Amino acid sequence: MENRRFDLTGKTALITGAGRGIGLAIARALAEHGADLVLVARHAEQLDAASRQIEAATGRTARLLPFDLARIDEVNGLFDDAVEAAGRIDVLVNCAGTTVRTPSDEVSLADFKRVMDVNLTAALALSQSFCRHCRDGGKPGRIINIGSLACHAARPTIVPYTCSKMGLLGLTRTLAVEWAPHHINVNAIGPGYIATELTAPLRKDPEFDRWVLAKTPLGRWGTPQDLVGVAVLLASKAGEFITGQIFYVDGGWTALI
Ligand SMILES: NC(=O)c1ccc[n+]([C@@H]2O[C@H](COP(=O)([O-])OP(=O)(O)OC[C@H]3O[C@@H](n4cnc5c(N)ncnc54)[C@H](OP(=O)(O)O)[C@@H]3O)[C@@H](O)[C@H]2O)c1
């Protein structure tokens, strides 16, 4: 009976960046706990494969909406399409993310804006639509923002990414305190270094790989699966009294001096 505290039956989750990596793992875990899904990313083929895989494994419905979140002025329309397709959204997972690796004195303002738009501004725009949807329907909601160790500290050559992720933590805390009266809980997950396509170039660099292993007390790269437990907690009844927090799932990285 206690397991029902993690049950998501009857809920629908919209997950951005759900075509692969962390977003796909979280989407699948939410479906395994009973949620229907709306999957968002740019590449329709990847979304289609994700949807088929999840539906076959869980029996839940996983609709797909291919969309480029850099088209920031159309994000509200994306949310409306999701509601029209699924009927309701109860959980919003802002997971889509991108980066550029360039020294800060050289990074172009266009690259800076694109990363900020995808990682931060789109999360705000989707959250605004989600808030209106929950408020108008008189029902609670959960927002889960996928942050980073970059919510906590900086490293060279990724200034757009770091600004976007530190901003995402500010967004998480602001919306949590502002929307608590609407029963919308807003939290973030801060993954450590996780083996995905995003970090593939870093894992191929022996020096970087050694640095990650030395800085991670648990002594390995994380996997997308390492993040799903916290995501289910934050989406479910069990997470009802949790808001405004960031949960670092980082193998102990942020605990080490
Ligand atoms: N991997 C790590 O070590 C790590 C650590 C900390 C935080 N994170 C965060 O975790 C999140 C997921 O990262 P990941 O490692 O799983 O990366 P990934 O494997 O590269 O997946 C990124 C996802 O975001 C989607 N996406 C990228 N740009 C998009 C856009 N403009 N519009 C819509 N969707 C877009 C991608 O799909 P399309 O390419 O099809 O659009 C893909 O589904 C990101 O926010 C990242 O910052 C990752």
The ligand as an ORCA input file, in Angstrom:
! r2SCAN-3c Opt
* xyz 0 1
  N      25.086     14.317    -19.203
  C      25.521     14.982    -18.158
  O      26.606     14.731    -17.607
  C      24.675     16.078    -17.582
  C      25.124     16.639    -16.383
  C      24.380     17.652    -15.826
  C      23.225     18.084    -16.451
  N      22.808     17.527    -17.597
  C      21.576     18.043    -18.196
  O      20.683     16.996    -18.463
  C      19.862     17.352    -19.567
  C      19.862     16.222    -20.579
  O      21.202     16.032    -20.992
  P      21.728     14.659    -21.630
  O      23.069     14.434    -21.072
  O      20.690     13.612    -21.555
  O      21.941     15.168    -23.135
  P      21.624     14.534    -24.543
  O      21.817     13.062    -24.515
  O      22.378     15.351    -25.516
  O      20.052     14.817    -24.697
  C      19.591     16.130    -24.802
  C      18.117     16.088    -25.148
  O      17.665     17.445    -25.317
  C      17.083     17.589    -26.608
  N      17.343     18.919    -27.126
  C      18.534     19.523    -27.317
  N      18.362     20.733    -27.887
  C      17.022     20.884    -28.056
  C      16.219     21.897    -28.635
  N      16.745     23.002    -29.153
  N      14.867     21.724    -28.650
  C      14.316     20.597    -28.153
  N      15.026     19.604    -27.606
  C      16.373     19.738    -27.572
  C      17.783     16.498    -27.444
  O      17.014     16.082    -28.554
  P      17.195     16.673    -30.045
  O      18.650     16.733    -30.335
  O      16.419     15.701    -30.876
  O      16.522     17.995    -30.001
  C      17.859     15.359    -26.440
  O      16.618     14.671    -26.394
  C      20.411     18.668    -20.106
  O      19.647     19.738    -19.603
  C      21.813     18.715    -19.528
  O      22.277     20.025    -19.349
  C      23.514     16.530    -18.204
*
